[in-house]
Structure formats: C-alpha cells, structure tokens
Amino acid sequence: MATYDEQIITILAKAGERGMSVKKVSMQLYNINCTLFSTPDFNDIHKYVQQFLFRNSRLSQSLFCNEARGIYKLNPNSTRAQQLALIFAEDTDKEDDDKEQSRNTSPDLSLSLFDEWF
C-alpha cells in the first residue's frame, strides 16, 4: 500500500493550491492502478484514500490540510509538503525542457514542394 501513499501525494501535488475532492483523488488513483490484467475495487480504494487523508490531516503540521468538506490539498505550513511541492515543480520543469529539446532536435522529414525539378 506504500505505492498508494506516494501516488496520492503526487495527485495532490499536481492539484496545486486548489486541492481536490476525495472522490476525484480516488478516481485518479483507481485509473492509475487499473491494468489489463488486474482491476482493483473502487470502493476499497475510496475507503483507503478517505482514511489516509483523514489520518494525515489532523495536526497543523500534517502533510495535508482540509480545504473544505471533503477537499484536501498539500498543507502549505508543512515543511515536508513544501519540499514535495518544490521537487514536483523541478520535475515538471525538467519534463518540459526535455520535451522542448526533443522537438528542437528532431530532423525535418517534411516533403519539399519546390524540389529541383525545373
């Protein structure tokens, strides 16, 4: 179940400051873990997400905070959450740079309309 924990943290890091409802987190976690050969039970995942978020949002320095009823986000007062947000921001910047470089370095394979036929 440790992978569920990491995946929940990643999902909420992507959600940003607005946070995300428990149901949406559960749906994304379910979709991440569905494969061709195994499909987890959605109700089990939903219960796990509820318990995990509730358990980790009780204190003021907890990793998550309850934004509104049923909506959670990374706690901006938590040092661990701040570190995770920075790590996530660096990873997305690296991915964007890698995508841009791959676009720039790909050879031009388009056909020319004005070949030297004349």
Phi and psi in radians as a Rosetta constraint file:
Dihedral C 1 N 2 CA 2 C 2 CIRCULARHARMONIC -1.104 0.35
Dihedral N 2 CA 2 C 2 N 3 CIRCULARHARMONIC -0.545 0.35
Dihedral C 2 N 3 CA 3 C 3 CIRCULARHARMONIC -1.188 0.35
Dihedral N 3 CA 3 C 3 N 4 CIRCULARHARMONIC -0.590 0.35
Dihedral C 3 N 4 CA 4 C 4 CIRCULARHARMONIC -1.048 0.35
Dihedral N 4 CA 4 C 4 N 5 CIRCULARHARMONIC -0.754 0.35
Dihedral C 4 N 5 CA 5 C 5 CIRCULARHARMONIC -1.030 0.35
Dihedral N 5 CA 5 C 5 N 6 CIRCULARHARMONIC -0.840 0.35
Dihedral C 5 N 6 CA 6 C 6 CIRCULARHARMONIC -1.116 0.35
Dihedral N 6 CA 6 C 6 N 7 CIRCULARHARMONIC -0.681 0.35
Dihedral C 6 N 7 CA 7 C 7 CIRCULARHARMONIC -1.190 0.35
Dihedral N 7 CA 7 C 7 N 8 CIRCULARHARMONIC -0.651 0.35
Dihedral C 7 N 8 CA 8 C 8 CIRCULARHARMONIC -1.117 0.35
Dihedral N 8 CA 8 C 8 N 9 CIRCULARHARMONIC -0.749 0.35
Dihedral C 8 N 9 CA 9 C 9 CIRCULARHARMONIC -1.086 0.35
Dihedral N 9 CA 9 C 9 N 10 CIRCULARHARMONIC -0.740 0.35
Dihedral C 9 N 10 CA 10 C 10 CIRCULARHARMONIC -1.111 0.35
Dihedral N 10 CA 10 C 10 N 11 CIRCULARHARMONIC -0.749 0.35
Dihedral C 10 N 11 CA 11 C 11 CIRCULARHARMONIC -1.065 0.35
Dihedral N 11 CA 11 C 11 N 12 CIRCULARHARMONIC -0.801 0.35
Dihedral C 11 N 12 CA 12 C 12 CIRCULARHARMONIC -1.261 0.35
Dihedral N 12 CA 12 C 12 N 13 CIRCULARHARMONIC -0.482 0.35
Dihedral C 12 N 13 CA 13 C 13 CIRCULARHARMONIC -1.174 0.35
Dihedral N 13 CA 13 C 13 N 14 CIRCULARHARMONIC -0.674 0.35
Dihedral C 13 N 14 CA 14 C 14 CIRCULARHARMONIC -1.205 0.35
Dihedral N 14 CA 14 C 14 N 15 CIRCULARHARMONIC -0.542 0.35
Dihedral C 14 N 15 CA 15 C 15 CIRCULARHARMONIC -1.155 0.35
Dihedral N 15 CA 15 C 15 N 16 CIRCULARHARMONIC -0.519 0.35
Dihedral C 15 N 16 CA 16 C 16 CIRCULARHARMONIC 1.399 0.35
Dihedral N 16 CA 16 C 16 N 17 CIRCULARHARMONIC -2.650 0.35
Dihedral C 16 N 17 CA 17 C 17 CIRCULARHARMONIC -1.281 0.35
Dihedral N 17 CA 17 C 17 N 18 CIRCULARHARMONIC -0.370 0.35
Dihedral C 17 N 18 CA 18 C 18 CIRCULARHARMONIC -1.276 0.35
Dihedral N 18 CA 18 C 18 N 19 CIRCULARHARMONIC -0.494 0.35
Dihedral C 18 N 19 CA 19 C 19 CIRCULARHARMONIC 1.421 0.35
Dihedral N 19 CA 19 C 19 N 20 CIRCULARHARMONIC -3.041 0.35
Dihedral C 19 N 20 CA 20 C 20 CIRCULARHARMONIC -2.677 0.35
Dihedral N 20 CA 20 C 20 N 21 CIRCULARHARMONIC 2.585 0.35
Dihedral C 20 N 21 CA 21 C 21 CIRCULARHARMONIC -1.278 0.35
Dihedral N 21 CA 21 C 21 N 22 CIRCULARHARMONIC 2.751 0.35
Dihedral C 21 N 22 CA 22 C 22 CIRCULARHARMONIC -1.054 0.35
Dihedral N 22 CA 22 C 22 N 23 CIRCULARHARMONIC -0.680 0.35
Dihedral C 22 N 23 CA 23 C 23 CIRCULARHARMONIC -1.133 0.35
Dihedral N 23 CA 23 C 23 N 24 CIRCULARHARMONIC -0.734 0.35
Dihedral C 23 N 24 CA 24 C 24 CIRCULARHARMONIC -1.185 0.35
Dihedral N 24 CA 24 C 24 N 25 CIRCULARHARMONIC -0.680 0.35
Dihedral C 24 N 25 CA 25 C 25 CIRCULARHARMONIC -1.089 0.35
Dihedral N 25 CA 25 C 25 N 26 CIRCULARHARMONIC -0.751 0.35
Dihedral C 25 N 26 CA 26 C 26 CIRCULARHARMONIC -1.086 0.35
Dihedral N 26 CA 26 C 26 N 27 CIRCULARHARMONIC -0.729 0.35
Dihedral C 26 N 27 CA 27 C 27 CIRCULARHARMONIC -1.136 0.35
Dihedral N 27 CA 27 C 27 N 28 CIRCULARHARMONIC -0.738 0.35
Dihedral C 27 N 28 CA 28 C 28 CIRCULARHARMONIC -1.174 0.35
Dihedral N 28 CA 28 C 28 N 29 CIRCULARHARMONIC -0.696 0.35
Dihedral C 28 N 29 CA 29 C 29 CIRCULARHARMONIC -1.120 0.35
Dihedral N 29 CA 29 C 29 N 30 CIRCULARHARMONIC -0.709 0.35
Dihedral C 29 N 30 CA 30 C 30 CIRCULARHARMONIC -1.079 0.35
Dihedral N 30 CA 30 C 30 N 31 CIRCULARHARMONIC -0.798 0.35
Dihedral C 30 N 31 CA 31 C 31 CIRCULARHARMONIC -1.145 0.35
Dihedral N 31 CA 31 C 31 N 32 CIRCULARHARMONIC -0.614 0.35
Dihedral C 31 N 32 CA 32 C 32 CIRCULARHARMONIC -1.131 0.35
Dihedral N 32 CA 32 C 32 N 33 CIRCULARHARMONIC -0.655 0.35
Dihedral C 32 N 33 CA 33 C 33 CIRCULARHARMONIC -1.663 0.35
Dihedral N 33 CA 33 C 33 N 34 CIRCULARHARMONIC -0.036 0.35
Dihedral C 33 N 34 CA 34 C 34 CIRCULARHARMONIC -1.351 0.35
Dihedral N 34 CA 34 C 34 N 35 CIRCULARHARMONIC 2.285 0.35
Dihedral C 34 N 35 CA 35 C 35 CIRCULARHARMONIC -2.258 0.35
Dihedral N 35 CA 35 C 35 N 36 CIRCULARHARMONIC 3.095 0.35
Dihedral C 35 N 36 CA 36 C 36 CIRCULARHARMONIC -1.143 0.35
Dihedral N 36 CA 36 C 36 N 37 CIRCULARHARMONIC -0.564 0.35
Dihedral C 36 N 37 CA 37 C 37 CIRCULARHARMONIC -1.789 0.35
Dihedral N 37 CA 37 C 37 N 38 CIRCULARHARMONIC -0.245 0.35
Dihedral C 37 N 38 CA 38 C 38 CIRCULARHARMONIC -2.540 0.35
Dihedral N 38 CA 38 C 38 N 39 CIRCULARHARMONIC 2.376 0.35
Dihedral C 38 N 39 CA 39 C 39 CIRCULARHARMONIC -2.218 0.35
Dihedral N 39 CA 39 C 39 N 40 CIRCULARHARMONIC 2.033 0.35
Dihedral C 39 N 40 CA 40 C 40 CIRCULARHARMONIC -1.247 0.35
Dihedral N 40 CA 40 C 40 N 41 CIRCULARHARMONIC 2.806 0.35
Dihedral C 40 N 41 CA 41 C 41 CIRCULARHARMONIC -1.359 0.35
Dihedral N 41 CA 41 C 41 N 42 CIRCULARHARMONIC 2.204 0.35
Dihedral C 41 N 42 CA 42 C 42 CIRCULARHARMONIC -1.106 0.35
Dihedral N 42 CA 42 C 42 N 43 CIRCULARHARMONIC -0.681 0.35
Dihedral C 42 N 43 CA 43 C 43 CIRCULARHARMONIC -1.119 0.35
Dihedral N 43 CA 43 C 43 N 44 CIRCULARHARMONIC -0.656 0.35
Dihedral C 43 N 44 CA 44 C 44 CIRCULARHARMONIC -1.137 0.35
Dihedral N 44 CA 44 C 44 N 45 CIRCULARHARMONIC -0.740 0.35
Dihedral C 44 N 45 CA 45 C 45 CIRCULARHARMONIC -1.132 0.35
Dihedral N 45 CA 45 C 45 N 46 CIRCULARHARMONIC -0.746 0.35
Dihedral C 45 N 46 CA 46 C 46 CIRCULARHARMONIC -1.080 0.35
Dihedral N 46 CA 46 C 46 N 47 CIRCULARHARMONIC -0.769 0.35
Dihedral C 46 N 47 CA 47 C 47 CIRCULARHARMONIC -1.109 0.35
Dihedral N 47 CA 47 C 47 N 48 CIRCULARHARMONIC -0.710 0.35
Dihedral C 47 N 48 CA 48 C 48 CIRCULARHARMONIC -1.105 0.35
Dihedral N 48 CA 48 C 48 N 49 CIRCULARHARMONIC -0.778 0.35
Dihedral C 48 N 49 CA 49 C 49 CIRCULARHARMONIC -1.090 0.35
Dihedral N 49 CA 49 C 49 N 50 CIRCULARHARMONIC -0.774 0.35
Dihedral C 49 N 50 CA 50 C 50 CIRCULARHARMONIC -1.013 0.35
Dihedral N 50 CA 50 C 50 N 51 CIRCULARHARMONIC -0.861 0.35
Dihedral C 50 N 51 CA 51 C 51 CIRCULARHARMONIC -1.156 0.35
Dihedral N 51 CA 51 C 51 N 52 CIRCULARHARMONIC -0.717 0.35
Dihedral C 51 N 52 CA 52 C 52 CIRCULARHARMONIC -1.113 0.35
Dihedral N 52 CA 52 C 52 N 53 CIRCULARHARMONIC -0.809 0.35
Dihedral C 52 N 53 CA 53 C 53 CIRCULARHARMONIC -1.201 0.35
Dihedral N 53 CA 53 C 53 N 54 CIRCULARHARMONIC -0.694 0.35
Dihedral C 53 N 54 CA 54 C 54 CIRCULARHARMONIC -1.139 0.35
Dihedral N 54 CA 54 C 54 N 55 CIRCULARHARMONIC -0.748 0.35
Dihedral C 54 N 55 CA 55 C 55 CIRCULARHARMONIC -1.136 0.35
Dihedral N 55 CA 55 C 55 N 56 CIRCULARHARMONIC -0.597 0.35
Dihedral C 55 N 56 CA 56 C 56 CIRCULARHARMONIC -1.754 0.35
Dihedral N 56 CA 56 C 56 N 57 CIRCULARHARMONIC 0.364 0.35
Dihedral C 56 N 57 CA 57 C 57 CIRCULARHARMONIC -2.323 0.35
Dihedral N 57 CA 57 C 57 N 58 CIRCULARHARMONIC 0.286 0.35
Dihedral C 57 N 58 CA 58 C 58 CIRCULARHARMONIC -1.295 0.35
Dihedral N 58 CA 58 C 58 N 59 CIRCULARHARMONIC -0.755 0.35
Dihedral C 58 N 59 CA 59 C 59 CIRCULARHARMONIC -1.630 0.35
Dihedral N 59 CA 59 C 59 N 60 CIRCULARHARMONIC 2.875 0.35
Dihedral C 59 N 60 CA 60 C 60 CIRCULARHARMONIC -1.233 0.35
Dihedral N 60 CA 60 C 60 N 61 CIRCULARHARMONIC -0.435 0.35
Dihedral C 60 N 61 CA 61 C 61 CIRCULARHARMONIC -1.755 0.35
Dihedral N 61 CA 61 C 61 N 62 CIRCULARHARMONIC 0.276 0.35
Dihedral C 61 N 62 CA 62 C 62 CIRCULARHARMONIC -1.169 0.35
Dihedral N 62 CA 62 C 62 N 63 CIRCULARHARMONIC 2.858 0.35
Dihedral C 62 N 63 CA 63 C 63 CIRCULARHARMONIC -1.152 0.35
Dihedral N 63 CA 63 C 63 N 64 CIRCULARHARMONIC -0.614 0.35
Dihedral C 63 N 64 CA 64 C 64 CIRCULARHARMONIC -2.035 0.35
Dihedral N 64 CA 64 C 64 N 65 CIRCULARHARMONIC 2.758 0.35
Dihedral C 64 N 65 CA 65 C 65 CIRCULARHARMONIC -2.319 0.35
Dihedral N 65 CA 65 C 65 N 66 CIRCULARHARMONIC 2.661 0.35
Dihedral C 65 N 66 CA 66 C 66 CIRCULARHARMONIC -1.559 0.35
Dihedral N 66 CA 66 C 66 N 67 CIRCULARHARMONIC 1.870 0.35
Dihedral C 66 N 67 CA 67 C 67 CIRCULARHARMONIC -1.241 0.35
Dihedral N 67 CA 67 C 67 N 68 CIRCULARHARMONIC -0.828 0.35
Dihedral C 67 N 68 CA 68 C 68 CIRCULARHARMONIC -2.596 0.35
Dihedral N 68 CA 68 C 68 N 69 CIRCULARHARMONIC -3.060 0.35
Dihedral C 68 N 69 CA 69 C 69 CIRCULARHARMONIC -1.128 0.35
Dihedral N 69 CA 69 C 69 N 70 CIRCULARHARMONIC 2.006 0.35
Dihedral C 69 N 70 CA 70 C 70 CIRCULARHARMONIC 1.427 0.35
Dihedral N 70 CA 70 C 70 N 71 CIRCULARHARMONIC 0.061 0.35
Dihedral C 70 N 71 CA 71 C 71 CIRCULARHARMONIC -2.018 0.35
Dihedral N 71 CA 71 C 71 N 72 CIRCULARHARMONIC 2.171 0.35
Dihedral C 71 N 72 CA 72 C 72 CIRCULARHARMONIC -2.117 0.35
Dihedral N 72 CA 72 C 72 N 73 CIRCULARHARMONIC 2.706 0.35
Dihedral C 72 N 73 CA 73 C 73 CIRCULARHARMONIC -2.610 0.35
Dihedral N 73 CA 73 C 73 N 74 CIRCULARHARMONIC 2.955 0.35
Dihedral C 73 N 74 CA 74 C 74 CIRCULARHARMONIC -1.150 0.35
Dihedral N 74 CA 74 C 74 N 75 CIRCULARHARMONIC 2.381 0.35
Dihedral C 74 N 75 CA 75 C 75 CIRCULARHARMONIC -1.300 0.35
Dihedral N 75 CA 75 C 75 N 76 CIRCULARHARMONIC 2.053 0.35
Dihedral C 75 N 76 CA 76 C 76 CIRCULARHARMONIC -1.193 0.35
Dihedral N 76 CA 76 C 76 N 77 CIRCULARHARMONIC -0.296 0.35
Dihedral C 76 N 77 CA 77 C 77 CIRCULARHARMONIC -1.515 0.35
Dihedral N 77 CA 77 C 77 N 78 CIRCULARHARMONIC -0.187 0.35
Dihedral C 77 N 78 CA 78 C 78 CIRCULARHARMONIC -1.528 0.35
Dihedral N 78 CA 78 C 78 N 79 CIRCULARHARMONIC 2.279 0.35
Dihedral C 78 N 79 CA 79 C 79 CIRCULARHARMONIC -1.180 0.35
Dihedral N 79 CA 79 C 79 N 80 CIRCULARHARMONIC -0.623 0.35
Dihedral C 79 N 80 CA 80 C 80 CIRCULARHARMONIC -1.134 0.35
Dihedral N 80 CA 80 C 80 N 81 CIRCULARHARMONIC -0.719 0.35
Dihedral C 80 N 81 CA 81 C 81 CIRCULARHARMONIC -1.145 0.35
Dihedral N 81 CA 81 C 81 N 82 CIRCULARHARMONIC -0.656 0.35
Dihedral C 81 N 82 CA 82 C 82 CIRCULARHARMONIC -1.122 0.35
Dihedral N 82 CA 82 C 82 N 83 CIRCULARHARMONIC -0.714 0.35
Dihedral C 82 N 83 CA 83 C 83 CIRCULARHARMONIC -1.125 0.35
Dihedral N 83 CA 83 C 83 N 84 CIRCULARHARMONIC -0.735 0.35
Dihedral C 83 N 84 CA 84 C 84 CIRCULARHARMONIC -1.116 0.35
Dihedral N 84 CA 84 C 84 N 85 CIRCULARHARMONIC -0.682 0.35
Dihedral C 84 N 85 CA 85 C 85 CIRCULARHARMONIC -1.124 0.35
Dihedral N 85 CA 85 C 85 N 86 CIRCULARHARMONIC -0.699 0.35
Dihedral C 85 N 86 CA 86 C 86 CIRCULARHARMONIC -1.163 0.35
Dihedral N 86 CA 86 C 86 N 87 CIRCULARHARMONIC -0.759 0.35
Dihedral C 86 N 87 CA 87 C 87 CIRCULARHARMONIC -1.088 0.35
Dihedral N 87 CA 87 C 87 N 88 CIRCULARHARMONIC -0.746 0.35
Dihedral C 87 N 88 CA 88 C 88 CIRCULARHARMONIC -1.134 0.35
Dihedral N 88 CA 88 C 88 N 89 CIRCULARHARMONIC -0.693 0.35
Dihedral C 88 N 89 CA 89 C 89 CIRCULARHARMONIC -1.135 0.35
Dihedral N 89 CA 89 C 89 N 90 CIRCULARHARMONIC -0.697 0.35
Dihedral C 89 N 90 CA 90 C 90 CIRCULARHARMONIC -1.135 0.35
Dihedral N 90 CA 90 C 90 N 91 CIRCULARHARMONIC -0.709 0.35
Dihedral C 90 N 91 CA 91 C 91 CIRCULARHARMONIC -1.123 0.35
Dihedral N 91 CA 91 C 91 N 92 CIRCULARHARMONIC -0.723 0.35
Dihedral C 91 N 92 CA 92 C 92 CIRCULARHARMONIC -1.208 0.35
Dihedral N 92 CA 92 C 92 N 93 CIRCULARHARMONIC -0.607 0.35
Dihedral C 92 N 93 CA 93 C 93 CIRCULARHARMONIC -1.122 0.35
Dihedral N 93 CA 93 C 93 N 94 CIRCULARHARMONIC -0.727 0.35
Dihedral C 93 N 94 CA 94 C 94 CIRCULARHARMONIC -1.119 0.35
Dihedral N 94 CA 94 C 94 N 95 CIRCULARHARMONIC -0.722 0.35
Dihedral C 94 N 95 CA 95 C 95 CIRCULARHARMONIC -1.117 0.35
Dihedral N 95 CA 95 C 95 N 96 CIRCULARHARMONIC -0.718 0.35
Dihedral C 95 N 96 CA 96 C 96 CIRCULARHARMONIC -1.115 0.35
Dihedral N 96 CA 96 C 96 N 97 CIRCULARHARMONIC -0.733 0.35
Dihedral C 96 N 97 CA 97 C 97 CIRCULARHARMONIC -1.125 0.35
Dihedral N 97 CA 97 C 97 N 98 CIRCULARHARMONIC -0.719 0.35
Dihedral C 97 N 98 CA 98 C 98 CIRCULARHARMONIC -1.116 0.35
Dihedral N 98 CA 98 C 98 N 99 CIRCULARHARMONIC -0.714 0.35
Dihedral C 98 N 99 CA 99 C 99 CIRCULARHARMONIC -1.124 0.35
Dihedral N 99 CA 99 C 99 N 100 CIRCULARHARMONIC -0.730 0.35
Dihedral C 99 N 100 CA 100 C 100 CIRCULARHARMONIC -1.149 0.35
Dihedral N 100 CA 100 C 100 N 101 CIRCULARHARMONIC -0.714 0.35
Dihedral C 100 N 101 CA 101 C 101 CIRCULARHARMONIC -1.158 0.35
Dihedral N 101 CA 101 C 101 N 102 CIRCULARHARMONIC -0.675 0.35
Dihedral C 101 N 102 CA 102 C 102 CIRCULARHARMONIC -1.178 0.35
Dihedral N 102 CA 102 C 102 N 103 CIRCULARHARMONIC -0.565 0.35
Dihedral C 102 N 103 CA 103 C 103 CIRCULARHARMONIC -1.209 0.35
Dihedral N 103 CA 103 C 103 N 104 CIRCULARHARMONIC -0.692 0.35
Dihedral C 103 N 104 CA 104 C 104 CIRCULARHARMONIC -1.309 0.35
Dihedral N 104 CA 104 C 104 N 105 CIRCULARHARMONIC -0.500 0.35
Dihedral C 104 N 105 CA 105 C 105 CIRCULARHARMONIC -1.648 0.35
Dihedral N 105 CA 105 C 105 N 106 CIRCULARHARMONIC -0.088 0.35
Dihedral C 105 N 106 CA 106 C 106 CIRCULARHARMONIC -1.289 0.35
Dihedral N 106 CA 106 C 106 N 107 CIRCULARHARMONIC 2.402 0.35
Dihedral C 106 N 107 CA 107 C 107 CIRCULARHARMONIC -1.233 0.35
Dihedral N 107 CA 107 C 107 N 108 CIRCULARHARMONIC 2.653 0.35
Dihedral C 107 N 108 CA 108 C 108 CIRCULARHARMONIC -1.435 0.35
Dihedral N 108 CA 108 C 108 N 109 CIRCULARHARMONIC 1.885 0.35
Dihedral C 108 N 109 CA 109 C 109 CIRCULARHARMONIC -1.845 0.35
Dihedral N 109 CA 109 C 109 N 110 CIRCULARHARMONIC 0.241 0.35
Dihedral C 109 N 110 CA 110 C 110 CIRCULARHARMONIC -1.288 0.35
Dihedral N 110 CA 110 C 110 N 111 CIRCULARHARMONIC 2.681 0.35
Dihedral C 110 N 111 CA 111 C 111 CIRCULARHARMONIC -1.451 0.35
Dihedral N 111 CA 111 C 111 N 112 CIRCULARHARMONIC 2.495 0.35
Dihedral C 111 N 112 CA 112 C 112 CIRCULARHARMONIC -1.600 0.35
Dihedral N 112 CA 112 C 112 N 113 CIRCULARHARMONIC 2.356 0.35
Dihedral C 112 N 113 CA 113 C 113 CIRCULARHARMONIC -1.377 0.35
Dihedral N 113 CA 113 C 113 N 114 CIRCULARHARMONIC -0.389 0.35
Dihedral C 113 N 114 CA 114 C 114 CIRCULARHARMONIC -2.012 0.35
Dihedral N 114 CA 114 C 114 N 115 CIRCULARHARMONIC 1.046 0.35
Dihedral C 114 N 115 CA 115 C 115 CIRCULARHARMONIC -1.163 0.35
Dihedral N 115 CA 115 C 115 N 116 CIRCULARHARMONIC 2.925 0.35
Dihedral C 115 N 116 CA 116 C 116 CIRCULARHARMONIC -1.441 0.35
Dihedral N 116 CA 116 C 116 N 117 CIRCULARHARMONIC 1.178 0.35
Dihedral C 116 N 117 CA 117 C 117 CIRCULARHARMONIC -1.618 0.35
Dihedral N 117 CA 117 C 117 N 118 CIRCULARHARMONIC -0.318 0.35
